[in-house]
Amino acid sequence: MPVTDTETTISAADAPSGNWVNHLPEPALLVDASLDTVLAVNTAMAKLLGSSRGALLGQPCTALFRDQRPQLIAFTEETLFRGTAWSRDFTLQHRNGRIIELEISAARAGDAVDQQLLFLLRDRQLLRTLRERHEVNHYHRGGLLEWRRVAELFKDMERENQLILHAVGEGIYGVDAEGRTTFVNPAAERMLGWRADELMGRVIHRVVHHSHEDGSLFPLKDCPIYAAFRDGSIRRVGEDWFWRKDGSGFPVEYTSTPIIDNGHPVGAVVVFRDISPRLQAQKELHQALEEVENLKHRLEIENAYLQEELSAEYHFHEIVGQSDAIKGIVRRIGLVAPTDANVLVTGESGTGKELIARAIHQASDRRDRPLIRVNCAAIPKDLFESEFFGHVKGAFTGAFSDRVGRFELADGGTLFLDEVGEIPLEQQGKLLRVLQDQQFERVGENRTRAVNVRVIAATNRDLKAEVQEKHFREDLYFRLNVFPIESVPLRRRIEDIPMLAQEFLERACVRFNRPRLALRVSDVEALKQYHWPGNVRELENVIERQVITADRHLDFDLPGRDASPGPAADEPPPRHSGSQVLTAHELQELEKNNLIRALTATDGRVFGDDGAAAMLGMKPTTLSSRLKKLDINPAGFRAGRE
């Protein structure tokens, strides 16, 4: 029975009515719709499925279109009813498993009684390939007369300028009136990463100019290149973005020049250049100029700061003296200067703590960067952060411009915190953080700035006692007191007084344009007998006053010299009174009495040229601190005078 069926099927295929199917150029099936049987199949159809004609003959048609039976029945009925039908909804499976998307045209193959149908099948993927190839050939080689003329025009242009096109470093390509590529020079191939044959006939905007640098779509209608031949004008663009074959992009500048033929624009020639090196150079130049501007601004600030420092009421002197105390200080300076360790200089006011700080800075590797001084006692509480760390414009009322703080000014150098014990307790934590991390933020700014600052602090207070009384943070104290140096008071190095006095005398004579004066032995003895509560600064002030008032000889009429205060009635005489050595309590009382005399003489005024501080040769802030420590109220002296 199977043999009979096979013989019958083959006989049907060999019948004259079915032989013509094999001569069709496209894959074809002759199907009996009533029997659901393949009556005839051509070689192209067998090749499409990777099979043979014999294997397909006699097969049910629905077996070829698996899982598509409902669509096939509907398509068959439409063909029988209308006589023809067309569909793109069917697929076939190749022998190797590949799914073939189909375009099918169907028609009745016999009269109305027969239900034979002819199916012509086309591979949609192959159709697309053929269509694209046809379009390329059509536009590249010419089809219609007009396009032949345009193509010839571009060919002539390329032929005549072949050497130029290959020699120039700029990318050059041509497009026709539809934006399709007509020629590409080697430089353009190198920059774009596409071969010329890959671009020919394609709308080049969709290949290399489809998006902006940020990835947003660049519509063809907005492209300046096509506007050039639409309105017949030359378009120059200074900065745009092209895309390479590998998906990367690069900045370009280009000129689009229209090509006119018989008075009509037929395309354009585009000359473009990769401007990445130029933009990089501009960026580096901008960064360099910005850095120069920042350095200029910094130098202006540093210059203003130095001018401010030079106009302040203090002098810079070298450390003078040959006493054991001075030698010890110099030795400790030599030990700590080469390091970056923080230094705490302690001592009474006027003993030269700032001179020690400057000597450390000058002997260090930071000598080429500035030493920035901050008088902590003179900074208002609410301006502490701005003074130390700077602020940005608008950070608070009155912040009309950016301000560089002292830490930033001292970057690479040394920051000298004078009278560090006067920093308010609530601000000490912020200072500690900068000392630990070397980082800070300007007031009103979120950006963290890093600095490299060495800190030298000075104080006339007993910071250990301040820590115990919870007036000074212990962690900040230990951070500052890495290497302590004591600035010895003048009364503990009496042997240095002659050398200091002579130095101050010579400088004062030059400064005030006075004849040179000489120190007599009696003058030196008078200076040695005074207790010098104002220390070296007071000695300098005394010398300067003598230079101003002296006629031919110096006359040191020092306070308390003739009537040294004796012991109180309820105190025993000092054990070493014969050798004129005073106890600590006696020195404190002597200092207290001296301050009281100064306040009495100035009617309780501390500040000003006629105030007690000027009379004593002290800084007003130092005198205020001393009065507070000794529990002396200047207001009481004003009341007493009234």
C-alpha positions in Angstrom: 0.0 0.0 0.0 2.7 2.5 0.8 4.4 1.7 -2.5 1.1 2.3 -4.4 0.7 5.7 -2.7 4.3 6.7 -3.5 3.9 5.7 -7.1 0.6 7.6 -7.4 2.3 10.7 -5.9 5.2 10.6 -8.2 2.9 10.0 -11.2 1.1 13.2 -10.2 4.3 15.2 -10.0 5.4 14.0 -13.4 2.1 14.8 -15.0 2.2 17.6 -17.5 0.1 19.8 -15.3 2.8 20.0 -12.7 6.0 20.1 -14.7 5.9 23.8 -15.2 6.4 24.5 -11.5 10.0 23.5 -11.6 10.7 26.3 -14.1 9.6 29.0 -11.8 12.6 31.3 -10.6 11.3 31.5 -7.0 10.6 28.8 -4.5 7.1 27.4 -5.4 4.6 24.8 -4.1 1.6 23.4 -6.0 -0.9 22.3 -3.4 -4.3 20.5 -3.5 -6.2 22.4 -0.8 -9.0 19.8 -0.6 -6.5 16.9 0.1 -3.9 19.1 2.0 -1.2 17.6 -0.3 1.9 19.0 -2.0 1.4 18.1 -5.7 4.5 19.7 -7.1 7.6 21.5 -5.8 10.5 23.1 -7.6 14.3 22.9 -6.9 14.4 26.4 -5.4 11.8 25.4 -2.8 13.8 22.3 -1.9 17.0 24.4 -1.6 15.1 26.9 0.6 14.3 24.2 3.1 17.6 22.3 2.7 15.8 19.2 1.5 15.0 17.4 -1.8 12.0 17.5 -4.1 11.2 13.9 -3.6 11.1 14.3 0.2 8.6 17.2 -0.1 6.2 15.7 -2.7 3.1 14.2 -1.2 3.7 15.8 2.1 0.7 17.5 3.9 1.0 21.2 3.4 0.1 21.8 7.0 3.1 19.7 8.0 5.4 22.2 6.5 3.8 25.1 8.3 3.8 23.6 11.8 1.9 25.4 14.5 0.4 27.7 11.8 -2.6 25.5 10.7 -5.3 28.2 11.6 -3.4 30.9 9.6 -2.9 28.5 6.7 -6.6 27.5 6.5 -7.6 31.2 6.5 -5.0 32.0 3.9 -6.1 29.1 1.7 -9.8 30.1 1.9 -8.9 33.7 1.0 -7.0 32.5 -2.1 -9.9 30.2 -3.2 -12.4 33.0 -2.7 -10.5 35.9 -4.2 -8.3 34.0 -6.6 -5.1 35.6 -5.1 -3.7 36.3 -1.7 -0.5 37.7 -0.1 1.0 37.4 3.4 4.1 38.1 5.5 2.9 36.1 8.6 4.3 32.6 7.8 7.6 31.0 8.6 9.3 27.7 7.6 12.0 25.8 9.4 15.2 24.9 7.5 16.7 21.5 7.9 19.4 22.9 10.1 16.8 24.4 12.4 17.0 28.0 11.2 13.6 29.8 11.1 12.9 31.4 7.7 10.6 34.5 7.7 8.5 34.3 4.5 6.6 36.5 2.1 4.0 34.4 0.3 2.0 35.1 -2.8 -0.8 32.6 -3.7 -3.1 32.1 -6.7 -5.5 29.5 -8.0 -3.8 27.1 -10.4 -6.8 25.6 -12.1 -10.5 26.4 -12.9 -13.1 27.1 -10.3 -13.8 23.3 -9.7 -10.2 22.5 -8.9 -8.8 23.5 -5.6 -5.1 23.5 -6.7 -3.2 26.5 -5.4 0.2 27.8 -6.3 2.4 29.3 -3.5 5.4 31.5 -4.3 7.6 31.8 -1.3 10.3 34.4 -0.7 12.9 34.7 2.1 12.3 38.1 3.7 15.9 38.4 4.9 17.2 37.7 1.4 14.7 40.2 0.0 16.1 42.9 2.3 19.6 42.1 1.3 18.8 42.3 -2.4 16.8 45.5 -1.9 19.7 47.2 -0.1 22.1 46.0 -2.7 19.9 47.3 -5.4 19.6 50.7 -3.8 23.3 51.0 -3.4 23.8 50.0 -7.0 21.0 52.3 -8.0 22.4 55.4 -6.3 26.1 54.6 -6.7 26.2 53.5 -10.3 23.2 55.5 -11.5 19.7 54.6 -12.6 17.7 57.5 -13.8 19.5 60.0 -16.0 19.5 62.7 -13.3 21.3 60.4 -10.8 23.8 59.3 -13.5 24.7 62.9 -14.1 25.2 63.5 -10.4 27.3 60.4 -10.0 29.4 61.4 -13.0 29.8 64.8 -11.5 31.2 63.3 -8.3 33.3 60.9 -10.2 34.8 63.7 -12.2 35.4 65.7 -9.0 37.1 62.7 -7.3 39.1 61.9 -10.4 40.4 65.5 -10.9 41.2 65.9 -7.3 42.3 62.4 -6.5 45.8 63.4 -5.4 44.5 66.2 -3.2 41.8 64.0 -1.6 44.4 61.4 -0.7 47.0 63.8 0.5 45.1 66.2 2.7 44.8 65.4 6.4 41.2 66.6 6.7 38.4 64.2 6.2 36.4 64.8 3.1 33.2 63.1 1.9 30.5 63.9 -0.6 26.7 63.5 -0.4 24.0 63.7 -3.0 20.7 65.5 -2.6 19.3 62.7 -0.5 22.3 62.7 1.8 23.7 59.5 0.5 27.5 59.1 0.4 29.1 59.4 -3.0 32.9 59.4 -2.1 35.1 59.3 1.0 38.8 60.2 1.2 41.3 58.1 3.2 41.6 60.6 6.0 37.9 60.4 6.6 38.1 56.6 6.6 40.9 56.7 9.2 39.0 59.2 11.5 35.6 57.5 11.1 36.7 53.9 11.2 34.6 53.0 8.2 35.8 51.8 4.8 34.6 53.8 1.8 32.7 50.9 0.3 30.8 50.5 3.6 29.6 54.1 3.4 28.9 54.4 -0.3 25.2 54.9 -0.9 24.2 55.1 2.7 22.7 58.2 4.4 25.9 59.2 6.2 24.0 61.4 8.8 22.5 58.2 10.2 25.9 56.6 10.4 28.2 59.3 11.8 26.1 62.3 12.8 23.0 60.7 14.3 23.4 62.0 17.8 24.8 64.9 19.8 27.7 64.4 22.2 25.3 63.8 25.1 23.6 61.0 23.2 20.4 62.9 22.3 19.0 62.4 18.9 20.2 64.8 16.1 17.3 65.0 13.6 18.3 65.0 10.0 16.2 68.1 9.3 18.3 70.1 11.7 21.7 69.0 10.3 23.7 72.0 8.9 25.3 69.8 6.3 22.1 69.2 4.5 21.0 72.8 5.0 24.0 73.7 2.8 22.5 72.2 -0.4 18.9 72.9 0.5 19.4 76.6 0.5 22.6 76.7 -1.6 24.8 78.3 1.2 28.1 77.3 2.7 27.7 76.2 6.3 30.7 76.3 8.8 30.4 74.7 12.2 33.1 75.3 14.7 32.3 72.5 17.1 30.1 69.4 16.6 30.3 65.7 17.2 30.9 62.7 14.9 30.6 59.0 15.8 33.0 56.3 14.7 32.2 52.7 13.7 33.2 51.3 17.1 30.7 53.6 18.8 33.2 56.1 20.1 32.9 59.8 19.2 35.1 62.8 18.7 34.7 66.6 18.4 34.9 68.0 14.9 34.7 71.3 13.0 33.5 71.2 9.4 32.4 73.1 6.4 29.6 72.0 4.1 29.8 73.4 0.6 26.9 72.9 -1.8 27.5 71.5 -5.3 25.4 73.3 -8.0 24.6 71.6 -11.3 22.5 73.6 -13.9 21.5 76.0 -11.2 20.2 73.4 -8.9 22.0 72.0 -5.7 22.6 68.3 -6.2 24.7 67.6 -3.1 27.5 68.8 -0.9 31.1 68.3 -0.1 31.9 68.1 3.6 35.5 68.9 4.9 35.9 68.0 8.6 38.7 68.0 11.1 39.2 66.2 14.4 39.6 69.0 17.0 40.3 66.9 20.0 43.9 68.1 20.3 42.9 71.7 20.0 40.1 71.3 22.6 42.6 69.5 24.9 45.1 72.3 24.5 42.4 74.9 25.2 41.4 73.0 28.3 45.0 72.8 29.5 45.5 76.4 28.7 42.3 77.3 30.6 43.4 75.3 33.6 46.9 76.9 33.5 45.3 80.4 33.3 43.0 79.5 36.1 45.9 78.3 38.2 47.9 81.4 37.4 44.8 83.5 38.4 44.5 81.5 41.6 48.3 82.0 42.3 48.0 85.7 41.5 45.0 86.0 43.8 46.9 84.1 46.5 50.0 86.3 46.1 47.8 89.4 46.3 46.3 88.2 49.6 49.7 87.2 50.9 51.1 90.6 50.0 48.2 92.4 51.7 48.8 90.2 54.7 52.5 91.0 54.8 51.8 94.7 54.4 49.4 94.4 57.3 52.0 92.6 59.4 54.7 95.2 58.5 52.4 98.0 59.7 51.7 96.3 63.0 53.3 97.7 66.2 56.0 95.1 66.7 59.5 94.5 65.3 61.4 91.5 64.1 64.7 90.9 65.8 67.1 88.1 65.9 67.5 86.3 69.2 70.1 88.1 71.1 71.9 86.8 74.2 74.6 84.5 75.5 73.0 83.3 78.7 72.6 79.6 79.4 68.8 80.2 79.0 69.2 81.6 75.5 71.7 78.8 74.6 69.1 76.2 75.7 66.4 77.8 73.6 68.7 77.9 70.6 69.6 74.3 71.0 65.9 73.2 71.2 65.1 75.3 68.1 67.9 73.4 66.3 66.4 70.1 67.3 62.8 70.7 66.3 63.2 73.0 63.3 64.0 70.3 60.7 60.9 68.3 61.7 57.2 69.1 61.1 56.3 68.6 64.8 53.9 71.1 66.4 55.6 73.4 68.9 54.1 75.1 72.0 56.1 78.2 73.1 55.2 79.3 76.6 56.4 82.3 78.6 55.4 85.7 79.9 54.4 88.5 77.6 57.3 90.3 75.9 59.8 87.5 76.3 60.1 86.9 72.5 57.8 84.0 71.8 57.2 85.2 68.3 61.0 85.5 67.7 61.3 81.8 68.7 58.5 80.9 66.2 60.2 82.8 63.4 63.6 81.2 64.2 62.0 77.7 64.0 60.3 78.6 60.7 63.5 80.1 59.2 65.6 77.0 60.2 63.0 74.6 58.7 62.4 73.3 55.1 59.3 75.6 55.0 61.4 78.8 55.0 60.4 79.5 51.3 56.7 79.5 52.2 55.2 82.2 54.5 54.9 82.2 58.3 51.3 83.3 58.9 50.6 84.9 62.3 47.2 84.8 64.0 46.5 86.8 67.2 43.9 84.5 68.6 42.9 87.0 71.3 42.1 89.7 68.7 39.6 87.5 66.8 35.9 88.0 67.6 34.1 84.8 68.6 31.7 84.9 65.7 34.5 85.5 63.1 36.8 82.7 64.3 35.9 80.2 61.5 36.0 82.9 58.8 39.4 84.1 60.0 40.9 80.7 60.3 39.3 78.8 57.4 37.9 81.6 55.1 34.4 82.0 53.6 32.7 82.2 50.3 30.7 85.1 49.0 27.2 85.3 50.6 28.1 82.9 53.5 26.8 85.4 56.0 25.9 89.1 56.2 28.8 91.2 55.1 30.5 88.4 53.1 30.6 90.4 49.9 33.4 88.3 48.3 35.4 85.1 48.9 38.0 85.2 51.6 41.0 83.0 52.0 41.6 81.9 55.6 44.9 81.8 57.5 45.2 78.1 57.2 45.0 78.2 53.4 47.5 81.1 53.3 49.9 79.1 55.4 49.6 76.0 53.1 53.2 74.6 52.7 54.4 77.0 55.4 53.9 77.6 59.1 51.0 79.0 61.1 51.8 80.8 64.3 48.9 80.9 66.7 49.8 83.6 69.2 47.9 83.7 72.5 46.4 80.3 71.7 44.9 80.1 75.2 42.4 82.8 74.2 40.6 80.6 71.7 37.0 80.1 72.9 36.3 76.5 74.2 33.5 75.9 71.7 35.9 76.8 68.8 38.7 74.6 69.9 37.2 71.4 68.5 37.2 72.9 65.0 40.8 73.8 65.3 41.7 70.3 66.6 40.0 68.7 63.5 42.2 70.7 61.1 45.3 69.9 63.1 44.5 66.2 63.0 43.3 65.8 59.4 44.9 68.9 57.7 41.5 69.4 56.0 38.8 72.1 56.4 35.8 73.7 54.6 35.4 77.4 54.1 32.3 78.9 55.7 29.4 78.5 53.4 31.1 75.9 51.2 30.8 72.1 51.0 34.1 71.6 49.3 36.8 70.0 51.5 40.3 71.6 51.1 43.5 69.9 52.1 46.5 71.8 53.4 50.0 71.0 54.7 50.6 73.3 57.6 53.0 73.2 60.5 51.6 74.8 63.7 53.6 76.8 66.3 51.4 78.0 69.2 52.4 80.5 71.9 50.7 81.4 75.2 51.4 83.2 78.4 48.8 81.1 80.2 49.3 77.9 82.2 47.5 75.6 79.8 47.8 72.6 82.1 45.8 74.5 84.7 43.4 75.6 82.0 42.9 72.0 81.0 42.2 71.0 84.7 39.7 73.8 85.0 38.0 72.7 81.7 38.8 76.0 80.0 41.0 74.3 77.4 40.6 71.0 75.6 43.0 68.3 76.8 43.2 66.7 73.3 44.0 70.0 71.7 46.7 70.7 74.4 48.4 67.5 73.6 48.1 68.1 69.9 49.9 71.4 70.3 52.4 70.5 73.0 54.4 68.0 70.9 57.6 69.9 71.5 57.5 72.5 74.3 59.9 75.5 74.5 59.9 77.9 77.3 60.6 81.6 76.5 62.6 82.6 79.6 61.7 86.0 81.2 64.4 88.7 81.2 64.8 88.7 85.0 66.1 85.1 84.7 68.8 86.1 82.2 70.1 89.4 83.6 73.5 88.8 81.9 71.8 89.4 78.5 70.6 92.9 79.4 73.8 94.7 78.4 73.9 93.1 74.9 70.1 93.6 74.4 70.3 97.2 75.6 73.2 98.0 73.3 71.4 96.4 70.3 68.1 98.4 71.0 70.1 101.6 71.6 71.9 101.4 68.2 68.7 100.6 66.3 66.7 103.4 68.1 69.3 106.0 67.3 69.1 105.1 63.6 65.3 104.8 63.6 64.8 108.2 65.2 67.7 109.9 63.5 69.5 110.8 66.7 73.2 111.1 67.5 74.8 107.9 68.7 74.5 107.5 72.5 76.6 105.3 74.7 75.6 103.0 77.6 77.5 103.8 80.8 78.3 101.3 83.5 75.8 103.0 85.8 73.1 102.7 83.1 73.7 99.0 82.8 73.6 98.5 86.5 70.3 100.5 86.7 68.8 98.3 84.0 70.0 95.1 85.8 68.4 96.1 89.1 64.9 96.5 87.6 62.6 93.4 87.7 61.3 94.0 84.1 57.6 92.7 84.3 57.3 93.6 80.6 60.4 91.7 79.7 62.4 92.3 76.5 59.6 94.4 75.0 59.6 96.7 78.0 63.4 97.0 77.8 63.1 98.0 74.1 60.4 100.6 74.9 62.5 102.1 77.8 65.5 102.4 75.5 63.5 104.1 72.7 62.0 106.6 75.2 65.4 107.5 76.5 66.7 108.0 72.9 63.8 110.4 72.3 64.1 112.4 75.5 67.9 112.2 76.2 70.1 115.3 75.6 73.6 113.9 75.8 73.4 111.1 78.4 70.8 108.4 79.2 68.9 108.7 82.4 67.0 105.5 83.3 64.4 106.6 85.9 62.7 103.2 86.1 59.4 102.7 88.1 60.0 101.2 91.5 63.8 101.5 91.3 64.1 103.9 94.3 61.4 102.4 96.4 61.3 98.7 96.0 58.2 97.3 97.7 58.9 95.5 101.0 57.2 92.5 102.4 53.6 92.8 103.7 53.1 93.2 107.4 51.8 89.7 107.9 54.6 88.1 105.8 58.1 87.2 106.9 61.0 88.9 105.2 62.3 87.0 102.2 65.0 84.5 102.9 67.4 85.9 100.3 66.6 89.6 100.8 70.3 90.3 101.2 71.0 89.1 97.7 67.9 90.8 96.2 66.3 87.5 95.1 62.5 87.7 95.2 60.1 84.9 95.8 57.3 84.0 93.3 54.7 85.6 95.5 56.8 88.8 95.9 57.2 89.0 92.1 53.5 88.6 91.6 52.8 91.4 94.2 55.5 93.5 92.5 53.9 93.0 89.2 50.4 93.7 90.6 51.6 97.0 92.2 53.2 98.0 89.0 50.0 97.4 87.0 48.0 99.3 89.6 50.4 102.3 89.2 50.0 102.2 85.5 46.2 102.1 85.7 46.2 104.9 88.2 48.4 107.0 86.0 46.1 106.4 82.9 42.8 106.8 84.7 42.0 103.2 84.1 42.5 103.2 80.4 44.0 100.0 78.9 44.0 100.7 75.2 45.3 103.6 73.1 48.5 105.5 72.9 47.9 107.0 76.3 46.7 103.8 77.9 48.4 101.5 80.5 49.4 99.0 77.9 51.4 101.5 76.0 53.0 102.8 79.2 54.0 99.2 80.2 55.1 98.2 76.7 52.6 95.4 76.5 49.9 94.4 74.0 46.5 95.6 75.2 45.1 92.1 74.9 48.0 90.7 77.0 47.5 93.4 79.7 43.7 92.6 79.7 44.5 89.0 80.3 47.0 89.8 83.0 44.5 92.1 84.8 41.9 89.4 84.6 44.3 86.8 86.1 45.2 89.1 88.9 41.6 90.1 89.5 42.2 93.8 88.8 39.2 95.7 87.4 40.3 98.8 85.4 36.8 100.3 85.8 37.5 100.7 89.5 40.3 103.1 88.8 38.1 105.3 86.7 35.6 105.5 89.5 38.3 106.3 92.0 39.5 109.2 89.9 36.1 110.7 89.7 
